[in-house]
Amino acid sequence: MKRSIRCALIAVMFGVPFCALADTVTVVTSFPKELTSAYKKAFETKYPNDKLEVLNKNTAAGIAYVREQPLGSRPEVFWASAPDAFEVLSSSKLLTKIGTGNPAIPQKIGNYPVNDPEGFYRGQALAGYGLMWNTRYMKANNLPEPKEWTDLVKPVYFGHLAISSPSRSGTTHLTVETILQGEGWTKGWEHLLAICGNSAAITERSFGVPDGVSNGQFGIGLVIDFFGLAAKNSGMPVEFVYPSVTAIVPANIALIDGSKSPDAGKRFIEFTLSEEGQTLLLDPKISRLPVLPSIYAKAPAGFPNPFTGNIQAKVNFDSNLSEARYYIVVSLFDQMISFRHKELVAAVKEIHEADKRLGGRKSPQLDEARKLVQQPVLDEKQAADRKLIELFKADKANAEASQAKARVEEEWAAKVKANYARAVELAKSAK
């Protein structure tokens, strides 16, 4: 049967436009297989003459991949949880305007726009950041259930936590940035360093944290909400809580400029925002927050609803600030935590032991040890320096900039290493 006749029959049978000829929609996403498989099946059922191809990449790798593809051969859709990633793509002229879409979707969630005001990307789901724990692990280790980020700095949680690296996970970057914006640069890093010093691992991918919590490898993980909610709703022995210092922001979807099949890409985007596409988010294995308020009427009892105020998100997330200092934050995290985790853990362990030995008494040595461990090597003013930001954002092909950036990171690394070693000495001698 000729393709045009076959398409016409499909149009009549399934109520799809005749112009919806066979196309492959390539989607670059960081989302887990449980979500992408559900959307692939539903989309291909609704549009049987289309095929959905999923390229699973972490957010940073996904942006790099799109940039590397020649015009006319790029994938159709970018789909991820990190709003600042879409700002990067938009500012790099890699997205095509798709408008604001369904008027039933609110313009804002709190003070945050659901869709890009310029029309380059749309909110497809909503996401918050919080704490997930294994109930059996907690009971076996006699650990109290945490409610706030700051709970995790306590000695009782030493060796029981896990977090991913923001350089490897866009959702972890948003968690880190939420803490920095909610608590302030200095206090935020103080808590992050203390939490990571209590952590058993810094995982390479974001899903390594919820998987580890679900199987009992870790007690508590810092995760994006759908990891915790999906595990709980799928029957795993876990709980999830939103701390008060959290943010609710859109997980976005966008049409990439210069793709092979832009019309098919638009078709998929519209499907994800339709009632059918939004209802898929309620699947227990997905458990994401829809942007279409009417869908919550179908949600199971106790399902979080950000439109009714039962998630108290105190952070008005600034995606422009997050995007501007993205490379600074991820590099600082790696230099202070990911690449020096063993030394950080050793220093935090000595501080905990010294505090216990002293019975909580004040000690100048212990105070100095804490300061050396918990103070970032860059203050907020330095992190906002335009020249430094541009240096870290420079193209990797710029050899001079790459060398200068490497020198800065080496200075940070040397300072961090010396600080942690000195902290161990001070904690051991504290009296």
N, C-alpha and C positions, 0 to 999 in steps of 0.2 A: 504494500500500500504506500502510495506516495506520501511524503512527510506532510505536505499541505493538507491532504485529505484527512490523514490521521489526526492532525492538530485540530481540524474543524470538528471532527467527531468528539475529541476530548473536550473541546470547548462546550459542545452541546451537553455532553454527559455530565460534566463536572462543574459547569457554570463558570468557567474561567475564560478570560479574554482570548479571542482567536490569535492575537499577536503573541500570546505566551508560548512561543516556540521553544523547542528543546534547548536548554542551556545548562551549563554547570555553574553553580554559584559557589565560589570559593570563599570561605569564611575563616579569617584569622582570629583566633580567640584563645584566651587563657582559661576558659571555663572547663569544668570537669566533664568526663565522658557521659555521666548520667544525664546531664543537661543537654549536651549537643546531640546525643543519640535520640533523645525524645523529640527534639525539634526537627532533626533530619527525617525521622519516620513520619511525623505529622505533616511536615511541609511537602515531602515527596508524595504523600497520600493525597493531599489537596491539589498539588500540581504534579501529576504523574509524568509529565513530559520534561520535568526538571530534575536535576541531580544536585544534591548538596554535598560539597567536599569540605571537610573540616581540617584546618591546619592548626594543631594545638601548640601554642608557643606562649612562654611567659610574656608579660606586657612589653618589657624592654626589647626582647628578641623579636616580638611581633612588629614593633615600630621599625626596627632595623631592617627586617625582611621587606616590609612595604617600601621603604626608602630605596632598597637595592634593586627592586624590579623595574624594568623599563616601562615607559608610558605605553599603554595599550596592552600590556601583559600582566598588569597588576591584579591581585585578588579583588573581589567585589566588595566584601564587607569586613569591617573591623568591629569586634564585639568584646568588650572588656569592662571591668569594674572600676578602672582608674580614670576619673574625669580629667585629671591633668594630662594623661596620655593623649586624649583627644584634642586638648589644647596644643600639644606638641605637633600632632598631625595636621591640625588646622593651620597653625602658624607656618608650617612647612609647605603649605599649599598642596596637601596630599588628600584632601577631602572635597567632595562635591556637595553643594547645598541640596538638602532634601526637605526643607521646610519644617514647620512645627507639628504637622500631623493632626491626630485625633483631638478635637476640642474638648472631649470628655476627660482627657488627662490634664490634671491641674498644672498650672504654669510653674508653681513652686512647691517644694517640700520644705516647710519652715521658711527660711530666707533664701534657700538655694534653688536656682532655676532647674527645673526638670529637664528642659530642652535647651540646647545652645541658642542664645538670643540671636545669633547670626544665621541659624538654620543649618549648620554643618553637621550636627549630630543630635540624636534624640535620647532621652532617658528610656530604657527598656524595662528596667527593674530598679528597685531601691535596695540600698545596702547600708548596714551599720557594722560596727566593730566591737568585739567584746571577748568574753572569757568562756571557754569550753572546758569541762572537766569530766573525768571518768568517775562515776559514783562508786564503783567497786574499789578502784584504786584509792580514792579519798578515804573510804572507810577502813581499808586494810592498813593505810599509813596514818590513820587518825589525824587527817588534815581538815581544817575548817574550810567551808565553802567560801570562796572569795566573792566580793561584790564590786570592788573598785580596782583599778590598775595599781593604786598605791598599796593595796593589801599584799601584792606579790613581792614587795621588797622585804618582807618579814623573813627572819631566819628560818621559820618553820617550813617555808617552801623551797629551801635550798635543795637543788638537785631534782626537783619535781616538775619543772616548767619546760616549755619549748616554744620557740618562735622561729619564724623563717627570716631570711635576709631580704631587705627591701630591694637590693640589687638583683635579686632572683625572683622577686614576687611583687607585682604591682599592688595586690591587696595588702601585703605586709607594709609596703611603703605608705599606703593610706592610713594604716593603723598607727604607724610611727608618726606620721605627719599630724594625725588627729590628736595624739598625745602632746606633741610639740605645740600645736596651736591651742589646745585646751588648757595646758598647764604653763605655757610659756617656754621659751627656748631653754633657759638654764634649768628650771625645775623639771621640765620634760625630759631632758637628757639625763638629769640626775636619777630620775625614776627608771628610765629605759636601761641605763647602765647597771643599776642595782638589780633590776628584773633579769637582765641577761646574765648577770653574774650568778643569779640563782638558777639559771636554766641548765638543763642537762644537755641540750643540743640547740644548734642553730641550723635548721634544716635547709636543704638546697632549693626545695620547691614548697609553695604554700600548703599544698595538700599533704605534705609530710607531717605537718603538725596535727591536723584532725585525724589522720590515719593512725598516728602514734598514740593520740589520746584514746581513740575508739578501741584500739587493741590492747591498751594498758601499758604501753611502753612509757608514756608520759602521764602525769597526773592532770596537768592543766596546760592549755594552749591558748595563745593569743591569736584569734582568728576573725575572719570576716563572718558575719552572722549565718550565711547559708550553710557553711561547713558544720557549724554546731547544730543548727535547726534540722538540717537534712539527716544528720546522724541520729539525733534524738527521735525524729519522726519516723525513722526507719527501724526503730526498735533497739538501737545501741544503748548501752548503759551510760549515757552521758546527759549532762545538763549544760545550758548556755544562759548567760546573763549579759545584758548591755550595761556597762558602767555608766555613771552619770556623765563622765567626760567622754562622750562619744559623739559621732556625727552621723546623720542619715543623708547619703548622697546618691545620685543616680549611677547605675551601671549603664553604660551608653552603647549605642550602636550607630554605625556611620557607613556611608557609601564612599568607597575609595575612588579618588579621581584617577582616570586612566585605566580603568578595569576592562576586562574582556567583554563582560556581559552586564552593563550597568542596569538595564531594564530588569533583568532577572534578580540582580542585587536589590533593587528597590522592592521587588515583589517579596523577597524574603524579609526585608525590614518591615514592610507593612504587615506581613503575616505575624511576626513576633509581637506586634503592637495591637493586633486584632484581639477580640474577646477570646477566640480559640487559643491564640498564641500566649495571651496573658494567663489563661486558666492553666496552661501547662506548668506555670511556675509553682502552683500549689501541690504538684506531685510530691509525695513525701520524700522521694529521693533527690528532689531539687530544692524545695522549700525556700524559694526566693520571694521577695516582697514585690507584688505587681505595682505598676504605676497607674493602672486603671482602677480607681476606687471601687467600682461596682463588683469587681472580682472577689473582694473580701467577703461578700455575702456567701460565697461558696466555700470559704476557708473553714478548716476544722476548728473546734473550740480551742481557745488559747493561742491561736495563731497571731503573731504580732501584726498590728495595723498602725503604720506610722501616720495615717490620716486622722486617727481618733485621739492621738495624744498619749497612747499607752506606751510609747517609747520616748523617754525624756532625754532627748539629745541636746546637750548644753553647748555644743561646739558649732558655731556658724562657720562651716568649713570654707576656706578661701582657696579656691583652686588656682588662682593666678599666683598667689604666694607659693603654693605647693609646686606649681610648674616651674616657677623662676628658680627655686633653690633645690630642685629635684636632684641634680647631679651632685650637689654639695652634700645633701643629706645622705644619699646612698653611699657616697664615698666615705663620709665620716663614720657611718655605721660599720662599714666593712673594716676600716682602719682601727676603730676603737673596739669593735666587738667580733665580727666574723673572723677576721684574720688573727685576732689576739684573744680568742675565747678561752683557751686553756689558761693563759696568764690572768685574764679577768676573773675567772672562776676561782683560781688559786688565791688571788688577793681578797675577793669577797669572802671566801671560806675563812681566811685568817682574821678578817675583821669580825665575822660572826663569833669565832672562837674567842677572840680577845674580849669582845663585849660580854660574852658569857662568863669568862674568867674573872672579869672585873665586876660582875654583878650589876652592870648598868651604870657603874660610877663613871663620871666624866674623866676623860683622859686627853691631854693635848696631842699625844702621839696618835691616838685612835681617831681623833677629829681630823688630823692632817691626813691620815691614811684614807679616810672616807673621801676627803676632798680630792685627793689624787686620783681616786678611782671613779668618782661620780661627776667630776667637772669636765665638760667637753673641751677638746683642744682648740676649739674655735668658738668665740662668743658670737652673739646674735648680730652685732654690728659688722664683724668681720665676715660672717656668713652672707650678709647682704651686700657686700662690696661688689659693685658692678663688674670690675675687672676680673675678680676671681670667678664670678658666675659665668662670664663669657669664656674664660679660660676652660672651665669644666664642661661647657656646652660645645666647645670647638669640635669640628669634624676630626675624626681619628686620622684622616688622611693628612692633616696638618701636623707635620713632624715636629715643628718647633713648639707648637702648643702642647702636643702630647708629651714632649720631653719636659716642658715647664710644669705641666700637671703632675707628672711622675715625681718631679723633685719636691713639689708641695706635699704630695702623699707620703713620700719618704720621710719628710720632716715630721709630719703627723705621726707616722708609725714609730719613729725613733722616740718621740716624746711620750707616746702612749706606753711603749715598752718600758721606758725608764720609770714612768709614773707607777705602773703596776708593780714593778720590782721594788721600788722604794716603799710602796704601800704595804707590801708583805713584811719588809724589815720593820717598819714602824708598828704594825699590828702585833708582831711577835714581841716587840720590846715595850709595848704599851703597859703603863702602870699608873 
